[in-house]
Amino acid sequence: MRIASDSKVDKIGLNAPAIHALWTLQGLNLIGERQDVADAVIAALGHPSAGVRKAAIQVLPIAEKFSDALLNSGVLADTNLNTRLAAFVKLTEYPASEAVAEALLEATNDSANEHDRWLSQALFAAIASHEDPFFQLASAPGTGSFARRTLESLATEEYTLGRRSRFPFSPDVSNKEIHLQMEIQRRDNHPYNGLIVGQGDKTGGYAVYAKNNRLFFEIFQHGQTATVTSRGNLPSEFVADARLAADGSMELLINGASQGSAKAMHLFTQSPALNLRSGEDFGESHAFADYGESSRFTGNANRITVRLSKANRSATGAHDDAAADADPAASLPSERIELKAVKDIMQYDKKLITVPAGKRITLVFDNPDGMQHNLLIIQPGTLDIVGKAADDMLRSSEAYEKQYIPDIPEVLHHTPLVNPGESYTLEFTAPTEPGDYPYVCTFPGHWRGMNGIMRVVK
């Protein structure tokens, strides 16, 4: 204890013996048992050495008097950001309290916490552990933008699916409002048919699917089915929105126009067991409907999003769905481009694509090849620069973790590595400046041959 209380520091600002002493006291379980030891550890929160302050934070037991000491010590605004990080992480371990929530709300006003990658994540994790009191405090008028965005993230979670996806887990939809949105386009003049998106099955779940050229939004609960169906035949392209509100009311919209409403029994009280999926249903025993020959969706479905919002929990600055409804043009379908990797020859199937300047683009990249490929859209005239940067990445052990995508300003948009037999939908806004923007695969050895031009025109 005497060593832990030593306030001296060496020439580089360390006191290694004090750090070791603190961890020894923690290992002997003395901090929570002896008041004099607890006082020494609390005093170490104000030690001149940042390393000692960090160790003192980490060894604090989980009890209210220690969380109070932590809040009163000033380490949540420590000049050493590693020490501050340790404080945020430690607060995730304590039971939810208004005092901690108030301190965390104050921390959201510090720009360093907002803009530092690790501090912002640790602060968010701490807020999530004290979510209810934080929500009450941060919902008041005058809350800063970082706190408002944090509230939105706590209140809403969003999942994006490709045109044929199957999540390896089931998102927790219990006691949450559900908003499904998707862009649909007809393919080869075929009538719309098949599953677009759903979770669970007909014994318990929700789905949007097409049958006989009509759209269905259905909720399955306790052997009962609530259904909203589109009016008349579906247009060749449209944006669909399907919503389950907190009171159990359901609504289906096409290009912002309501198709009708229905009433489910309630929000889901537990999450459906079967996976969230899009573009194709499970077999007959778990399928939401009898689709006919196949449950595979016959159209093109893009930008499929599943947004889950906690019931009776809204935040200033959250998604303004009402505004989108008032202006259906704001969610008109994007320009759609399809690109494929040509099997066995390391090339894209198109060497030139043309897009309107400033237009929202949905680029679907299919990979039927036997190896991974990615697709980067880059600044005009920078193919050699990006290619050399990709080659240089091979010297790094983190190249694969970074998907062989150089972290340089010449890269505008990119897909991750796409596995054989899979596809990826890349959403972006085309540049406003006309020109020839190369697209390229930066998987090792590919960029010299696997490239093309995205021509942006007025």
Sequence and secondary structure as in RCSB ss.txt:
>XXXX:A:sequence
MRIASDSKVDKIGLNAPAIHALWTLQGLNLIGERQDVADAVIAALGHPSAGVRKAAIQVLPIAEKFSDALLNSGV
LADTNLNTRLAAFVKLTEYPASEAVAEALLEATNDSANEHDRWLSQALFAAIASHEDPFFQLASAPGTGSFARRT
LESLATEEYTLGRRSRFPFSPDVSNKEIHLQMEIQRRDNHPYNGLIVGQGDKTGGYAVYAKNNRLFFEIFQHGQT
ATVTSRGNLPSEFVADARLAADGSMELLINGASQGSAKAMHLFTQSPALNLRSGEDFGESHAFADYGESSRFTGN
ANRITVRLSKANRSATGAHDDAAADADPAASLPSERIELKAVKDIMQYDKKLITVPAGKRITLVFDNPDGMQHNL
LIIQPGTLDIVGKAADDMLRSSEAYEKQYIPDIPEVLHHTPLVNPGESYTLEFTAPTEPGDYPYVCTFPGHWRGM
NGIMRVVK
>XXXX:A:secstr
 TTTT     TTS  HHHHHHHHHHHHTT TTT HHHHHHHHHHTT SSHHHHHHHHHH  SSHHHHHHHHHHTG
GG SSHHHHHHHHHHHTTS   HHHHHHHHHHTT HHHHHSHHHHHHHHHHHHHTHHHHHHHHTSTT  HHHHHH
HHHHHEEEEEE SSEE SS    TTEEEEEEEEEE STT    EEEEEEEETTEEEEEEEETTEEEEEEEETTEE
EEEE SSS  SEEEEEEEE TTSEEEEEETTEEEEEEE SSS SS  SS  EESS   TTT SS  SS  S SSE
EEEEEEEEEETT   TT   HHHHHH GGGG   EEEEEEEETTTTEES SEEEEETT EEEEEEEE SSS B  
EEE TT HHHHHHHHHHHTTSTTTTTTTT   STTEEEE   B TTEEEEEEEE  SS EEEEEE  STT TTTS
EEEEEEE 
